[in-house]
Amino acid sequence: MNYLCIFVFVVATALEKSEDSNPDIQVTCEEQSIHVKWKLDKSMTGNPARLFLGSCFPSQFLNMSNGEAEADFHYPLSRCAFKRTATWKYLVYENTLSYRPLPKPNPPSFTYPVTCVNDRPKGWTPAFQSLSTGAIQGHGELAFQMAILNHDFSGPAESSVFPLGSFVPIWAGVDQQGHQPLVLLLEECVASTTLEIYPDTLIYPIITNKGCLVDGQKSFSKFLPRSHSSSLLLHLQAFRFAVGQEVYIHCKLIAWDPDNLNDVKKACNYNKATGEWELLDDPLQSSLCQCCDSTCGVREKRDTDSAPQGLVLKSVLGPLRVTEDSA
């Protein structure tokens, strides 16, 4: 896990729970973190990736024998897009538990307010950071994450071995603080047999050309519909590249303004039925993907390499192994 963030240390002497009462939800406020246990009814257990505490997925998901389940969220108060308000006496942290059965823009079918109230330490003042520290002026904290999940996206993958043609579920997310919502994009992903990529390294392109899922042209790989702008699910079909060898997936993650998607900030699927490229976040703007068959990114020099520090992160997944047998 990689963090580009600012840390504010708070000693909490008075802790409170949300005033609303729900016997299925237990909220425990700790000094610098929160632990939420959410007992789910059967209608919510089908897809744990639709459960959120703010921008965070469950840190643990347990199925019960009676068909119900329990989702646990255990995170620092600096994560999950908690809204912090300072009064003369208290630091108030507010967020929302939600269940979103359908992707945005559909509203969640269940929401529940979560609040922690801590005494404000004597002499406490808000922290300000400059770009040189790894935080972003006016953007607050960004914490990028990336993982290979199991087939139903309910938790980390239990195996790193995938039969050829099966699907490798990849999740990426960014937690953000103190600013407008951001959309997470994968600008580039390539596979290699090495942890580091050198000029002579043999690679297999998965996502190129500033967000074009080129592997989808010869496979059934695709971005899945979003349930939250700050996360992205990729159904990657296990490929023949380096079958039987250890493979690493190298990706470049970007957090970006969701209202400013363009031909270099986008997520594009290839539709085999129509032979056209489609924009994941708004099919009506699929013209932004037309450059996927040529060259995207001939813009003014406002490339991600010159973006403010913290908006971009390079991540490596693996090793994983693709096998030809289906066992």
DRENDO-1510 file (C-alpha; in Angstrom, 1 decimal, always signed):
<recs>
REC; n; res; u; v; w
REC; 1; MET; +0.0; +0.0; +0.0 .
REC; 2; ASN; +1.4; +3.4; -0.9 .
REC; 3; TYR; +0.4; +6.7; +0.9 .
REC; 4; LEU; +0.8; +10.3; -0.3 .
REC; 5; CYS; -0.7; +12.0; +2.7 .
REC; 6; ILE; -0.5; +14.4; +5.6 .
REC; 7; PHE; -1.0; +13.1; +9.1 .
REC; 8; VAL; -2.8; +15.0; +11.9 .
REC; 9; PHE; -2.3; +13.5; +15.4 .
REC; 10; VAL; -5.3; +13.8; +17.6 .
REC; 11; VAL; -5.6; +12.6; +21.2 .
REC; 12; ALA; -9.3; +11.8; +21.8 .
REC; 13; THR; -10.7; +12.0; +25.3 .
REC; 14; ALA; -14.4; +12.1; +24.6 .
REC; 15; LEU; -15.8; +9.6; +22.1 .
REC; 16; GLU; -19.3; +9.5; +20.9 .
REC; 17; LYS; -21.4; +7.3; +18.6 .
REC; 18; SER; -23.9; +8.3; +16.0 .
REC; 19; GLU; -27.1; +9.4; +17.6 .
REC; 20; ASP; -29.2; +7.4; +15.3 .
REC; 21; SER; -29.8; +3.8; +16.5 .
REC; 22; ASN; -29.8; +0.7; +14.4 .
REC; 23; PRO; -29.3; -2.7; +16.2 .
REC; 24; ASP; -27.6; -4.1; +13.2 .
REC; 25; ILE; -24.9; -1.5; +13.1 .
REC; 26; GLN; -22.2; -1.2; +15.9 .
REC; 27; VAL; -19.9; +1.8; +15.7 .
REC; 28; THR; -16.8; +2.0; +17.9 .
REC; 29; CYS; -14.9; +5.3; +17.9 .
REC; 30; GLU; -11.2; +4.9; +18.8 .
REC; 31; GLU; -8.5; +7.5; +19.3 .
REC; 32; GLN; -7.5; +7.8; +15.7 .
REC; 33; SER; -9.7; +5.1; +14.0 .
REC; 34; ILE; -13.2; +3.7; +13.7 .
REC; 35; HIS; -14.5; +0.2; +13.8 .
REC; 36; VAL; -18.0; -0.5; +12.3 .
REC; 37; LYS; -19.7; -3.9; +12.4 .
REC; 38; TRP; -22.7; -4.1; +10.1 .
REC; 39; LYS; -25.0; -7.1; +10.2 .
REC; 40; LEU; -26.5; -7.5; +6.7 .
REC; 41; ASP; -29.8; -9.0; +5.7 .
REC; 42; LYS; -29.9; -11.4; +2.9 .
REC; 43; SER; -30.8; -8.7; +0.3 .
REC; 44; MET; -27.4; -7.1; +0.8 .
REC; 45; THR; -25.1; -10.1; +0.8 .
REC; 46; GLY; -24.8; -10.8; -2.9 .
REC; 47; ASN; -22.1; -8.3; -3.8 .
REC; 48; PRO; -19.8; -6.9; -1.0 .
REC; 49; ALA; -18.3; -4.5; -3.4 .
REC; 50; ARG; -21.5; -2.5; -3.2 .
REC; 51; LEU; -21.0; -1.8; +0.5 .
REC; 52; PHE; -19.3; +1.4; +1.6 .
REC; 53; LEU; -18.1; +3.4; +4.5 .
REC; 54; GLY; -17.7; +6.7; +2.7 .
REC; 55; SER; -15.2; +5.7; -0.1 .
REC; 56; CYS; -14.0; +2.5; +1.6 .
REC; 57; PHE; -14.9; -1.1; +0.9 .
REC; 58; PRO; -15.3; -3.5; +3.9 .
REC; 59; SER; -12.0; -4.5; +5.4 .
REC; 60; GLN; -13.5; -7.9; +6.2 .
REC; 61; PHE; -16.6; -9.7; +5.0 .
REC; 62; LEU; -18.0; -12.8; +6.8 .
REC; 63; ASN; -20.8; -15.1; +5.5 .
REC; 64; MET; -23.0; -16.7; +8.2 .
REC; 65; SER; -24.7; -20.0; +8.1 .
REC; 66; ASN; -28.2; -18.5; +8.1 .
REC; 67; GLY; -27.6; -16.7; +4.8 .
REC; 68; GLU; -26.9; -13.4; +6.5 .
REC; 69; ALA; -23.5; -11.7; +6.6 .
REC; 70; GLU; -21.4; -9.2; +8.5 .
REC; 71; ALA; -19.3; -6.4; +7.0 .
REC; 72; ASP; -16.5; -5.0; +9.1 .
REC; 73; PHE; -14.9; -1.6; +8.4 .
REC; 74; HIS; -11.8; -0.8; +10.5 .
REC; 75; TYR; -10.0; +2.3; +9.2 .
REC; 76; PRO; -8.2; +5.4; +10.5 .
REC; 77; LEU; -10.3; +8.5; +10.7 .
REC; 78; SER; -8.0; +10.0; +8.1 .
REC; 79; ARG; -9.3; +7.5; +5.5 .
REC; 80; CYS; -12.6; +6.8; +3.7 .
REC; 81; ALA; -13.4; +10.5; +3.0 .
REC; 82; PHE; -14.5; +11.3; +6.5 .
REC; 83; LYS; -15.6; +14.9; +6.8 .
REC; 84; ARG; -13.8; +16.6; +9.7 .
REC; 85; THR; -15.3; +19.7; +11.4 .
REC; 86; ALA; -13.5; +21.6; +14.1 .
REC; 87; THR; -15.4; +23.5; +16.8 .
REC; 88; TRP; -14.1; +25.4; +19.8 .
REC; 89; LYS; -14.3; +22.2; +21.9 .
REC; 90; TYR; -14.5; +19.2; +19.5 .
REC; 91; LEU; -13.2; +17.5; +16.3 .
REC; 92; VAL; -16.2; +16.0; +14.6 .
REC; 93; TYR; -15.8; +13.2; +12.1 .
REC; 94; GLU; -18.8; +12.4; +9.9 .
REC; 95; ASN; -19.4; +9.8; +7.2 .
REC; 96; THR; -22.1; +7.5; +5.8 .
REC; 97; LEU; -22.6; +3.8; +5.5 .
REC; 98; SER; -24.3; +2.9; +2.3 .
REC; 99; TYR; -25.5; +0.0; +0.2 .
REC; 100; ARG; -25.5; +0.8; -3.5 .
REC; 101; PRO; -27.0; -2.2; -5.5 .
REC; 102; LEU; -26.7; -0.3; -8.8 .
REC; 103; PRO; -23.8; +1.8; -10.2 .
REC; 104; LYS; -24.0; +5.6; -10.1 .
REC; 105; PRO; -25.9; +7.7; -10.9 .
REC; 106; ASN; -28.4; +5.4; -9.2 .
REC; 107; PRO; -28.9; +6.4; -5.6 .
REC; 108; PRO; -28.0; +4.0; -2.7 .
REC; 109; SER; -30.9; +1.9; -1.4 .
REC; 110; PHE; -29.6; +2.3; +2.2 .
REC; 111; THR; -27.7; +4.9; +4.1 .
REC; 112; TYR; -26.8; +5.3; +7.7 .
REC; 113; PRO; -24.9; +8.3; +9.3 .
REC; 114; VAL; -21.7; +7.6; +11.3 .
REC; 115; THR; -20.3; +10.2; +13.6 .
REC; 116; CYS; -17.3; +10.3; +16.0 .
REC; 117; VAL; -16.8; +13.3; +18.3 .
REC; 118; ASN; -13.3; +13.8; +19.9 .
REC; 119; ASP; -12.2; +16.5; +22.3 .
REC; 120; ARG; -10.2; +19.1; +20.6 .
REC; 121; PRO; -6.6; +19.1; +22.0 .
REC; 122; LYS; -5.4; +22.3; +23.5 .
REC; 123; GLY; -3.5; +24.3; +21.0 .
REC; 124; TRP; -4.6; +22.2; +18.0 .
REC; 125; THR; -4.7; +23.9; +14.7 .
REC; 126; PRO; -5.3; +22.5; +11.2 .
REC; 127; ALA; -2.1; +21.3; +9.3 .
REC; 128; PHE; -1.1; +22.8; +6.0 .
REC; 129; GLN; +1.3; +21.1; +3.7 .
REC; 130; SER; +3.1; +22.2; +0.5 .
REC; 131; LEU; +3.6; +20.2; -2.7 .
REC; 132; SER; +7.1; +19.2; -1.7 .
REC; 133; THR; +5.9; +17.1; +1.3 .
REC; 134; GLY; +3.8; +14.7; -0.9 .
REC; 135; ALA; +0.5; +16.2; -0.1 .
REC; 136; ILE; -1.4; +18.3; -2.7 .
REC; 137; GLN; -2.2; +21.9; -2.0 .
REC; 138; GLY; -6.0; +22.1; -1.9 .
REC; 139; HIS; -6.4; +18.4; -2.4 .
REC; 140; GLY; -5.6; +16.9; +1.0 .
REC; 141; GLU; -4.7; +13.3; +1.5 .
REC; 142; LEU; -4.6; +10.7; -1.3 .
REC; 143; ALA; -4.1; +7.0; -0.5 .
REC; 144; PHE; -4.0; +4.7; -3.5 .
REC; 145; GLN; -4.7; +1.0; -3.3 .
REC; 146; MET; -4.7; -1.9; -5.7 .
REC; 147; ALA; -5.4; -5.6; -5.3 .
REC; 148; ILE; -6.3; -8.9; -7.0 .
REC; 149; LEU; -9.7; -10.0; -5.6 .
REC; 150; ASN; -11.5; -13.3; -5.6 .
REC; 151; HIS; -14.1; -14.1; -8.3 .
REC; 152; ASP; -17.1; -12.3; -6.6 .
REC; 153; PHE; -15.0; -9.3; -5.5 .
REC; 154; SER; -15.8; -10.1; -1.8 .
REC; 155; GLY; -12.1; -10.1; -0.6 .
REC; 156; PRO; -8.5; -10.7; -1.6 .
REC; 157; ALA; -7.8; -13.6; -4.0 .
REC; 158; GLU; -7.1; -16.9; -2.2 .
REC; 159; SER; -4.8; -18.1; -5.0 .
REC; 160; SER; -2.3; -16.4; -7.4 .
REC; 161; VAL; -2.8; -19.1; -10.0 .
REC; 162; PHE; -5.3; -18.5; -12.8 .
REC; 163; PRO; -6.2; -20.9; -15.6 .
REC; 164; LEU; -5.8; -19.6; -19.1 .
REC; 165; GLY; -9.0; -17.8; -20.2 .
REC; 166; SER; -10.4; -17.4; -16.6 .
REC; 167; PHE; -10.9; -13.9; -15.2 .
REC; 168; VAL; -8.5; -12.1; -12.9 .
REC; 169; PRO; -10.6; -9.5; -10.9 .
REC; 170; ILE; -8.5; -6.4; -10.3 .
REC; 171; TRP; -9.6; -3.6; -8.0 .
REC; 172; ALA; -8.1; -0.2; -7.6 .
REC; 173; GLY; -9.2; +2.6; -5.3 .
REC; 174; VAL; -8.1; +6.0; -3.9 .
REC; 175; ASP; -9.1; +7.5; -0.6 .
REC; 176; GLN; -9.3; +11.3; -0.6 .
REC; 177; GLN; -9.6; +14.0; +2.0 .
REC; 178; GLY; -10.6; +17.6; +2.1 .
REC; 179; HIS; -11.5; +18.3; -1.6 .
REC; 180; GLN; -14.0; +17.6; -4.3 .
REC; 181; PRO; -14.6; +14.0; -5.4 .
REC; 182; LEU; -12.0; +12.5; -7.8 .
REC; 183; VAL; -12.4; +9.8; -10.4 .
REC; 184; LEU; -9.8; +7.0; -10.4 .
REC; 185; LEU; -8.3; +6.0; -13.8 .
REC; 186; LEU; -5.8; +3.5; -15.0 .
REC; 187; GLU; -3.7; +5.2; -17.6 .
REC; 188; GLU; -1.5; +2.3; -18.4 .
REC; 189; CYS; -1.1; -1.4; -17.4 .
REC; 190; VAL; +1.4; -3.9; -18.8 .
REC; 191; ALA; +2.4; -7.4; -17.8 .
REC; 192; SER; +6.0; -8.6; -17.5 .
REC; 193; THR; +7.9; -11.4; -15.9 .
REC; 194; THR; +10.0; -9.0; -13.8 .
REC; 195; LEU; +9.3; -6.9; -10.8 .
REC; 196; GLU; +11.1; -4.0; -12.5 .
REC; 197; ILE; +10.7; -2.9; -16.1 .
REC; 198; TYR; +13.9; -2.2; -18.1 .
REC; 199; PRO; +14.3; -1.0; -21.7 .
REC; 200; ASP; +14.8; -4.6; -22.9 .
REC; 201; THR; +12.0; -6.1; -20.8 .
REC; 202; LEU; +9.4; -8.1; -22.8 .
REC; 203; ILE; +6.0; -6.8; -21.9 .
REC; 204; TYR; +2.3; -7.5; -22.7 .
REC; 205; PRO; +0.1; -4.4; -23.1 .
REC; 206; ILE; -3.2; -4.4; -21.2 .
REC; 207; ILE; -4.1; -0.7; -21.0 .
REC; 208; THR; -2.3; +1.8; -23.3 .
REC; 209; ASN; -2.9; +5.0; -25.0 .
REC; 210; LYS; -4.0; +6.9; -21.9 .
REC; 211; GLY; -6.7; +4.6; -20.7 .
REC; 212; CYS; -7.6; +2.3; -23.6 .
REC; 213; LEU; -8.2; -1.3; -22.6 .
REC; 214; VAL; -6.5; -2.7; -25.7 .
REC; 215; ASP; -6.5; -6.3; -24.3 .
REC; 216; GLY; -10.3; -6.2; -24.7 .
REC; 217; GLN; -9.8; -6.2; -28.5 .
REC; 218; LYS; -8.6; -9.8; -28.4 .
REC; 219; SER; -10.2; -11.1; -25.2 .
REC; 220; PHE; -13.2; -10.5; -23.0 .
REC; 221; SER; -11.4; -8.2; -20.6 .
REC; 222; LYS; -13.4; -5.1; -19.6 .
REC; 223; PHE; -13.9; -2.4; -17.0 .
REC; 224; LEU; -17.0; -3.1; -15.0 .
REC; 225; PRO; -19.6; -0.4; -14.2 .
REC; 226; ARG; -18.5; +1.8; -11.3 .
REC; 227; SER; -20.3; +1.8; -8.0 .
REC; 228; HIS; -18.1; +4.7; -6.8 .
REC; 229; SER; -16.0; +7.2; -8.8 .
REC; 230; SER; -13.0; +6.6; -6.6 .
REC; 231; SER; -12.7; +2.9; -7.4 .
REC; 232; LEU; -12.3; +0.9; -10.5 .
REC; 233; LEU; -13.0; -2.8; -11.2 .
REC; 234; LEU; -11.2; -4.6; -14.1 .
REC; 235; HIS; -12.2; -8.0; -15.3 .
REC; 236; LEU; -8.9; -9.1; -16.9 .
REC; 237; GLN; -9.1; -12.4; -18.9 .
REC; 238; ALA; -6.0; -14.5; -18.1 .
REC; 239; PHE; -3.7; -14.2; -21.2 .
REC; 240; ARG; -1.3; -16.5; -22.9 .
REC; 241; PHE; +1.7; -14.2; -22.3 .
REC; 242; ALA; +4.4; -16.1; -20.2 .
REC; 243; VAL; +2.1; -19.0; -19.4 .
REC; 244; GLY; +3.5; -21.0; -16.5 .
REC; 245; GLN; +5.8; -18.2; -15.4 .
REC; 246; GLU; +5.5; -15.6; -12.7 .
REC; 247; VAL; +3.9; -12.5; -14.1 .
REC; 248; TYR; +3.7; -9.0; -12.6 .
REC; 249; ILE; +1.2; -6.3; -13.7 .
REC; 250; HIS; +2.5; -2.8; -13.7 .
REC; 251; CYS; -0.1; +0.0; -13.7 .
REC; 252; LYS; -0.2; +3.8; -13.6 .
REC; 253; LEU; -3.1; +5.1; -11.4 .
REC; 254; ILE; -4.4; +8.6; -11.7 .
REC; 255; ALA; -6.9; +10.5; -9.6 .
REC; 256; TRP; -8.6; +13.2; -11.7 .
REC; 257; ASP; -11.5; +15.7; -11.8 .
REC; 258; PRO; -14.6; +13.7; -12.9 .
REC; 259; ASP; -16.0; +16.7; -14.7 .
REC; 260; ASN; -12.9; +17.1; -16.9 .
REC; 261; LEU; -12.6; +13.8; -18.7 .
REC; 262; ASN; -10.8; +14.1; -22.0 .
REC; 263; ASP; -8.8; +12.0; -24.5 .
REC; 264; VAL; -5.9; +11.6; -22.1 .
REC; 265; LYS; -8.0; +11.2; -18.9 .
REC; 266; LYS; -10.5; +8.4; -19.6 .
REC; 267; ALA; -11.4; +4.7; -19.2 .
REC; 268; CYS; -12.3; +3.0; -22.5 .
REC; 269; ASN; -13.8; -0.4; -23.2 .
REC; 270; TYR; -13.8; -2.1; -26.6 .
REC; 271; ASN; -17.2; -3.3; -27.7 .
REC; 272; LYS; -16.7; -6.3; -29.9 .
REC; 273; ALA; -20.3; -6.4; -31.1 .
REC; 274; THR; -20.0; -2.9; -32.6 .
REC; 275; GLY; -16.3; -2.7; -33.2 .
REC; 276; GLU; -16.3; +0.6; -31.4 .
REC; 277; TRP; -14.6; +2.1; -28.3 .
REC; 278; GLU; -16.9; +3.2; -25.4 .
REC; 279; LEU; -16.3; +5.5; -22.5 .
REC; 280; LEU; -16.9; +3.7; -19.3 .
REC; 281; ASP; -18.2; +6.7; -17.3 .
REC; 282; ASP; -20.5; +8.2; -20.0 .
REC; 283; PRO; -21.1; +6.3; -23.3 .
REC; 284; LEU; -22.5; +9.5; -24.8 .
REC; 285; GLN; -19.0; +10.9; -24.7 .
REC; 286; SER; -17.4; +7.9; -26.4 .
REC; 287; SER; -15.9; +10.2; -29.0 .
REC; 288; LEU; -13.1; +10.7; -26.3 .
REC; 289; CYS; -12.1; +7.1; -27.1 .
REC; 290; GLN; -11.8; +7.4; -30.9 .
REC; 291; CYS; -8.1; +8.0; -30.6 .
REC; 292; CYS; -7.6; +4.5; -29.1 .
REC; 293; ASP; -6.9; +3.1; -32.6 .
REC; 294; SER; -4.3; +5.8; -33.3 .
REC; 295; THR; -2.5; +8.0; -30.7 .
REC; 296; CYS; -4.0; +9.7; -27.7 .
REC; 297; GLY; -2.4; +12.5; -25.8 .
REC; 298; VAL; -1.0; +15.0; -28.2 .
REC; 299; ARG; -2.1; +17.9; -25.9 .
REC; 300; GLU; -0.5; +21.0; -24.6 .
REC; 301; LYS; +2.1; +19.5; -22.2 .
REC; 302; ARG; -0.4; +19.0; -19.5 .
REC; 303; ASP; +0.5; +15.3; -19.2 .
REC; 304; THR; +0.2; +13.4; -16.0 .
REC; 305; ASP; +4.0; +13.6; -15.6 .
REC; 306; SER; +3.6; +17.3; -15.0 .
REC; 307; ALA; +0.5; +16.9; -12.8 .
REC; 308; PRO; +0.8; +18.0; -9.1 .
REC; 309; GLN; +2.6; +15.4; -7.0 .
REC; 310; GLY; +0.3; +12.8; -5.5 .
REC; 311; LEU; -2.2; +12.7; -8.3 .
REC; 312; VAL; -0.3; +9.8; -10.0 .
REC; 313; LEU; +1.0; +6.5; -8.6 .
REC; 314; LYS; +2.7; +3.6; -10.1 .
REC; 315; SER; +1.7; +0.2; -8.7 .
REC; 316; VAL; +2.8; -3.4; -9.2 .
REC; 317; LEU; +0.6; -6.4; -8.7 .
REC; 318; GLY; +1.9; -10.0; -8.4 .
REC; 319; PRO; +3.4; -12.3; -8.9 .
REC; 320; LEU; +0.6; -14.3; -10.4 .
REC; 321; ARG; +0.8; -17.4; -12.7 .
REC; 322; VAL; -1.4; -18.3; -15.7 .
REC; 323; THR; -1.7; -22.1; -16.4 .
REC; 324; GLU; -3.0; -24.0; -19.4 .
REC; 325; ASP; -4.8; -26.6; -17.3 .
REC; 326; SER; -8.3; -25.8; -16.0 .
REC; 327; ALA; -7.9; -27.6; -12.7 .
</recs>
